[in-house]
Amino acid sequence: MPQNINQPSNQIRLTNVSLVRLKKGKKRFEIACYKNKVLEYRSGVETDLDNVLQIPSVFLSVSKGQTAPTQDLAKAFGPKTPLNDIIMEILNKGEMQVGEKERHAQLERVHNEVIDIVAGKLVDPKSKRVYTTGMIEKALDQLSSHGGATHKLDEGKTSGTATPTTTTTTNGEASKDKAKEMPTWTGVVTTKSAKSQALEAMKALIAWQPIPVSRARMRLRVTCATNVLKQAAKGSVRKETEEEDGDGESEKTTGTIKDRILSYVEQVESQDTVGQEWEIIGFVEPGAFKGLGEFINGETKGRGRLEVLDMAVTHEGD
């Protein structure tokens, strides 16, 4: 005769889940989520909690199906904290538990995205041609294999690649200090966005030059009223090493507003005056873009305009 097996009322069996775990007080709380949905939620791609949570409950152990008692939740999160707020806190602040296969797949996705971003923004300084993703990947592997790029500063003398150098003292302290200040690359991680890691990778590649690289220039259009161009410029030219840094250096210069705009442009493609409006199309280093925009906004009082025609001008290889 078959026997009925009684399952405790606070036990819920779930399978094929991704866990998000948060330790608060002396207890560890877990929520059960659908695979791949946690990262989408945290990045803003997914906003509906119903598509993220397998069940709107908080657990002490998902694997055992043991839900958290109300008194434990009240003690850890506060007696008046709604269950939905508790779930949101765990989802946003908790540590995601993933299996080895999932972790490897996630790392590979981020890695490929970083390589694609870098390959689209760096070029050969002479030919202005883009590198293949394979060449970018190999160059980054060289940096990470040397502990983030802490290889010998004079290594480039025999390799034929440009390598940062500095005047050394008798005990080599200057070289060591210079190396410590240089951007490093140790590989892709899953705890940072692909965009931020791509920026770090580009800084390291440009600094250490395992292959000759530079940032692809931006193609811009600047228009301004002709009577404004002749006015004397104020302030100083601000150029930044990276547009995301915001800590660039300022250089004191004199001249008209037109002169100052032209000082930002590395190469002029076309320049024309139609009626009372002057227009220039040219190429600008990415690090000068923010400074140029701030200068036009501040000096022309709304009578000048900056337009991006191409974020990264490159030439495809044969």
N, C-alpha and C positions, 0 to 999 in steps of 0.2 A: 504494500500500500504506500503510495507516494506521500512524502512528508513535506509540509510547508516550511520554508526557511524564512524566518522573520529577519528583515533588514532593519537596523536602527533607523529611526525617523530622521536623524541628522546625517545620514549617509547617502551620497549621490555619486553614482559611478559614471565617470566620464573618460572617454578615450580619444586619441588623436588630437591632443590639445597642445597649446603653447602656454606655459605658466608664467605669470608675473608675480614676483614674490617681494614682500616688504616686511622688514622686521621693525616693529614698533613696541616700545616698552620691553617686556620680556617674552612677547609672543611673535610668531612668524605667521603672517597672513598671505594667502594666495588667492588669485582669481584665475579662472579658466577662460582662455581666449582662443579664437580661431587662428590657425597658423598664418603667418605673414601679415595679419591684420594689425598687430600692435605697432609695428614700424610705420605702417600707413597712417594709423591714427596719430602717432607722435609727430609725423611730418606734415600733418594737415590734409593728407589725401583722403582719408576716411574720417567722417565726422559723426556718423551714426553709431552709437554704442551697441545697438542691437546687432550690427554687423561685425562687431569686435568681440563681444562676450558670448561664450557658449551658453552661459547661464548667469543671470544677475545675482550671484551669491558670492559671499566671501568664505573661504575655506581655511581651515588649519592645515589640511592636507588634501590636495586634489586627488592624489594617487589612491588614498584610502577612502575618498568620498566623504570626508569628515568636515562638515560645515562649522564655521566659527560660532560659538554661543554668543547670544546677544550681550551678556554681561562682559565677555572678553572684548567685544568691539567697543562697548561703552567705556570700559576702563582705558583702552588704548587710544581711542579717537575722540572721546568725550561723549557724555550721555545724551546730548541733544544733536549729535551729528547724524544727518540722514544717511541711510545705506548707500544712496547714489553718490554722495560726496565721498564716502569712504572708498568706494570702488574707483572713483576718479583719482583719488590720491594714490592709491596702489598702482593704478594704470600709468599715471604720469611719473611717479617717483620710484616705482619698484624696479627690481632687476629681472630682466626677462630670461627665462630658462629655456634653452633650446638644445636639441640633440646634436650630435656630431655632424650628421649629414646636413641638417638645416644650417648649422653654423658655417660649414664649408661652402654651401650654396650661397648663403648671404654674403660671405667674404668675397666670393668670386664675382658676385653681382656688383658689389661696391668697387672692387678692383678694376673690373672692366669699364665701369662708369668713369672712374678717375683717369684711366689711361685715355679714354675717348676725349674727355675734356682737355687734358694736357696736350694731346696730339692736335687738337683743333685750335690751340692758342699759341703754340710755339713754332717757330720757323728757323730755317738756316739763315744766319745773319746776312750772308752774301747773296744767295740765290732767292731768298724769301720763300722758298718752297717748304711745304709741310713735310714732316717726317711720318713714316708709317707708324701705326700703333705698336708694331713689333719692335721697332727701333727705340721708341720711347720707353717701352717696357724693359728692354735690355739695359738702357741707360739708367733707369731707376733701380734695377736689380744690382747694377754696379755700385750705386751709392749705398743701398741697404746692406750689401755684402761687406762693405767697409765700415760698418757700424754707423751708418747715417751719413757718411762722407768724410770720415776722419782719417782718410788715407794721407800719405805723405804729400806735403805741399809741393815738393819738387818732382812729383811723379810725372807731371805733364811734360817735362823736358824730354823724356824718352818716348812717351806715348804719342806726342804730336798734337795733343789737345790743350786748349787753353785752361790753365789752372791758376787760381788766385795765389799770389805770392806776396811776401812782405819782407821788409828789411829785418834781418835777424841780428840779435845780440850774440855775444859770445856763448851764452848759455841757452840760446834758442827760445827764450821766454816770449819774444814778440810773435814768433810763429805759432806757439801754443795758444796765446791769447787770441790771435786772429782766427785760428781754427775754431775756438770755442764760440766766437761770435757769428760764425757762418751758419746759414740755415742748414738743417740736417733732414735726412729722409731715412726712416727705418722700416717703411712698408705700410700697407693699408690696414686699417682697423675698422671694426664695425660700430664703434661707439661715436664716430664723428661722421658728419655728412660728406658725401663725395665731393661736393663743391669746395668745402674748406680744405680737404685733403689734397685736392688738385692744386689749389693755390700754394700749399706747402711744398708740394712736389715741384711746381714750377720755380719757386724761389730757390730750392736746392739745386735744380738743374742749371739755372742761370748762374748761380754762385760758383758751382764746382765745374761746370762745363765738361762732363764726361763725353759729350758730343757738342759741337758748336750750336748753341741755341740762343734765341732772343724772343721777346714777346712780339707777336704779330701786331702790326700797327693798325690803328683805327682810321677809317676814312670818314671825314666829317665835312659838313657844310656850315659855314658861318655867314650870316647876313647881318648887315648893320646900316643904319642911316648914314649917308655920306657926311653930313654936318657934324655927326658925333665923332667920326673917325679922326678929325683934325684936332680934337680936344686933347689936352695934356693928360696923360694917365697918372693915377695916384697909386700909392701903395707899392707892393713888390710882387714879382713873379713868384708863384708858388708851384713847385714841381715835386711830385711824390714818386718814390721808387715803385710803389704799387698803389693802384687806385683804391684798394681796400684798406690800406694802412692808415691813412689820415695823419701821418706824422712826417710829412715831407719838409724839405728845406726851402726857405724863401731867399730870393736873390734881389738886391736893389738894382733897378734899372730905370732909365729915363726914356722919354719919347712920347709920341702920341698913342692914342688907343689903337690905331691901326698897326703901329710898330709893335706894340705889345702883343696883339693878336697874332701877328706874323711870327713873333719869337717863339710861340708854342708850336707852330707848324713845321714839321721836319721836311716835308716835300710838298710843294704847291702843284696841284693838278691843273687847276684853272682859276682865273681871277678876272672879274668883270664888274662893270658899273652900268646899271640900267636905271635911268632916271635919277632918283634920289636914293637909290639903294645899292650898296656894294656887296658883292658875293664872292666868296672864296671857297673852293673845294680842295682839300688837301689831306695829307696823312700825318697823324699825330701818335706819339708814343702813348700807350695806355696810362702810364704814370702821370702824364701831363693833362689828361682829359678833365679831371676834377678841378684842377687849378684854372684851366681855361674857362670852364663853365662858371665858376665862381667869379672870375674876372669880368666876363661878359654880363652876368647878372648885376654885379655891383657897379660897374663903370658906365654901362649904356643906359641904365634906368629904364629898362624894358624896351629899348629901341634896337636891341641886338638879339639875335637868336642863334642857338647852336643846335645842329641836327646831326644825329648819327646815321651815316649811310651804310656803314659796314663795321661790325664790332671787331672783326679780325680779318685783315686782308692777307690772303695767302695765295700761293701759286701751287697748283697740283703738280706732282712729279710726273715724269714721262712714263 
